[in-house]
Structure formats: C-alpha cells, structure tokens
Amino acid sequence: MRKIQISQPVTGEEEWLAVREPLESGWLTSGPKVRAFEQRFGEIHGVKHAIACTSATTALHLAMAALGIKAGDEVIVPAFTWISTANVVEYMGAKPVFVDIDLSTFNMNPEALKSKITNKTKAIIAVHLFGLCADMDRIKEIAGDIPIVEDAACAAGAQYKGVYAGALGDLGCFSFHPRKSITTGEGGMVTTQNDDYSETIGIMRNHGASISEEQRHHGAQPFILPEFNLLGYNYRMTDLQGAVGCVQIEKLEAFIAKREEWAKFYIENLKDLDWLKTPITPEGSKHGWQSFVCSIDESISQHTRNRLMQILEEKGISTRPGTHAVHMLGYYANKYDISADDFPEAKKANDLSMAIPLHNRMSSEDYEYVVQQLKSI
C-alpha cells in the first residue's frame, strides 16, 4: 500500500561525502565545519552572528540565559506552540505567561499581548509557527523596549517584509531536526546582531569556557586552561553535524521554492472543501513551509478531526495535529491552574488543526493522491 510520510529529510551522497573530512581529520567536536556552517547561515539570514548549538530548545535556553532571565521574571509565550518554548522559561526559574493566538495564522495575537505585559515582563518569545513569521511590526510596537526572541525553529529561510526570520528580533532560534526544511539530524542555531549576546552565548554553549577547544588545540601554550566565569552548558554542535549543515544550507532556497509550489497546488485544489481551511500567507510574508497545517470545521465536516486523520492513515497518508496548546498540558495546567478555555483560540488549534504531507521527497503523484483522497472524504 502507498505510504506518504508526514515529513522526510532530503539527504544523500553530498551529505555522506561531507562527513568524510571530519571523520578522516579526527576533528569531530565543534570546529571548522561548525564555524563554516554558522558563517553561511548568518550570511543567508542577514545577521551579524550565528551560533550553532544542539537543538532549538538549547538555542532558546541560551537566549534566555543571555538576556539574564531569572526567578521572579515573566516571559510571554504563545499558548499554541511546541512545549520547549515554555520549558526554557521554566529552566531559568521564571514564569511563562501565555497569550492566545490568531487562528488564521496560528501565531501570537498581538492584540491579546497587550494585557499580558507587566513590570515583571523581561522578554517576549514570538513563534514563527510552521514557517510563517509572526506579525513582528505590531508585536514590536506593543513590546516597546522589551526584548523579543524569535522562536524560528520552523522558519529557516522565511521572511517578513523582506527581512529574514532570525533578524527580526533581538535573538532568533532555529531547529535542524529532521522534520525541518534543512537538517543536521539534531541541531540548532542562535542568531543576533548584538555583539554582547553573541559573545555570551558562544561562551555559555561550551561550559562557560573563556576559550574554545579549537583555540586551545591550535594555541602555542598547551598548559593554558580556560577561565570559567559564567555558568555554562555543553550545547556544542559537532563538526559531523556542521559538515552536513554546510551542504544543507545551500539547498534551503530550492527546498522552500519547491514546497511553496506544492503548497499552492494544495490551496488551489482543496479550495472547494468547505470543511477544510488551508493556510494563509499575509501580504509581505514569505512562508518557510516547514509544514502545511489546515483547520477542520467540525460543524460542516461529516467527521471529527481525529476520525479524518484515521481515515487518511488507512489510505496511506500520514497526518499530525499542528502542535499542542501548551496551557492544556498537565505540567502547566496544574502548576498555574489554567483552564483549557482560558485561551480559546489555542484550544481550537489544539483540537482542530491537521498537518498533511508536504516535503521535498514527495512526488507529483503523491500530492495528487493526497488531494484525491481528501476530496473523496
């Protein structure tokens, strides 16, 4: 039976050959390949600094640490996002303050943001969910001097009014998980224009060491040990990952262009299904199309969202909920005594969103089959 996965990375001989050099050289930890990947990622995204790490979660954690978030502080996060967005705030001993979303974009509703800002608010995490940048102009206008961290885990290559994700806020955080547009297996990146943030993050990702392993290895004084003046973490990307990243980053634009082509195919061919709402791209935005997430209108559909997903699975089409409403998850609901209905649009997104396959290993026949099966329902 045909089986169309929800997502599959595109890797092959180029990536295979790329890891040969670090394997042969013996330099496997963070080194020249990671630096090359950082430089190219920063060039493409229009940022002064790009600092590689182990995941988007650790990228966000480093961003929180660079901002000096601490116990008693509040950080505003959207209620509909991957759990890491809120978890990194908890890691700092601070409190995540949830804000509802705009269901048409799945991103933070700027107008709902206003009432959440207090004198304890020390940062806002704006998530570019599924590859679509949040309404950054309005968020910045409301935020004023409050630092903005972009959770751009899904948004490599995405743009907002001609500016790349990662260059829109004070800090940007990316993921290279296999479900993302480009991958290093696992891995992340922090971007910033700020020299101080960059220096702090570069130190903190390496245990808080004042000099890197590469600097020590190539230095003329082998007896020197680094100073440790900051409490850091071991969040270094390996050169094996960096080598793969150097290949993948050159394919980013082509990957997104192909995804956009087929996203438009979906939108055009599914427009007559009144129970299925396909994604929108506001004027001035360039979608990164990490995934293609629809909403189900259960008042019109003959089936619930969950039953629709089961039917498609039986037909060999993988689907997933968009993501989860974090305020409905046990840890946060219990700790902060939050009701599911406190953030109604996030709850709807939690219960009614459905991602259908969109990735660079699908064929035209795959896309046509998905459309055919959706229409047959």
Steps between C-alpha positions, in 0.01 A plus 500: 500500500612854428644674808560874494690618807413828669861610449829355375842668483687522172852372550724305269847462357603864554425480871662156518819632341497815713549308825805324358733793563437532877507121532838482327646806673394378842344836587150388597395748767410862428762642264557632147191339343273648763661842449448474124134403550449789743655749258289389205178483702562852627575631150179359357284627786658844511631485856837596644526196726382139473594262781436128451384274782330166556132582438246782482419426864858564607509803268199643686657410835819684403293799388325513836835476679654775284209729592558426868153358561471393863260395775216747541511611136219443250541407134201512265451201270215396267267235640521295177858387437739215566556451874866611485395862455356502850743250652805721448335769711447247777866396475595854608265492798280759329129483419362447149199723443277364226327710236237384251556464127340614178343182364542615140881497530554282812735775626484729801211747494668838557180656634478228766861578593426847639325388818773245585784751539588593859801652674627143538502435124865461397461341155247394236547183296333545161459164326505478120286190499515253210727741310281813498648804674297660775369857462830648614421867432199495729675286762796740507267800524327349803821366657685831503837442665425141606741260323345272239628148439391335175420133535582437137536123541278448194600811309842465337481701178167665586465876460289784637487814286829413335687419823593142582380323812775521759571865415164635615546495878783526750579128472383223265495126568490231230465122482664248268290202610417259213146643472638844417579634150870429544649260750818404680324209674464700817637850540412865548619854438477831684514817291551859614636836391616567858870447571452453874227237460715315246805495725299383802323223306826383341651460847195348665450227238849371588468453879567872556860464378676823407674334202385220270647153462617596151685805634671287764588227249665739256655727761872520580454462875359151571504555876229768487157409630198722437350727759146416611327820605151405380288197585474334161373187329632237262292605197763467227412384150741239361704546183320198354176696529668817381625324188147384418371850574745653253344287225139542610509880535582535129181308418272706726362740238435222249330287765269786600422592138389143427292483818333828410416368155318202650344704780337710228386178331332389822336838555361516146380141487349488849324837491157345437508292819303726732590295808875537441671836552844514338785728620523866408808712432447866591618760252869576543586159644700219344388173655768246589250210463650277766159336498157545344251535786126523439201553729197271502152648538326220686165679472511437124712187470331160518784387727697630795860608449625184667281275286618680185859431603417134550337477157803657332733266689300205369553638150879520553518875570674606819361800686572669832332761721669836434653502848356528849351771718764513772260642760294178473794272580510355848812672631384852412129449558569367850781733604325819393137384543416571136176391336495382139245773420724778634656518153214403269673549164797292611257232617331498158838470331589214734179311423439586134837546325629236260831492313502313170819382322722770348869428451770477237489125450139493381418445134228670296306173521520518880353849510226407253416194709468707819263741326301216348452328835405822681239571233364145520426552872 
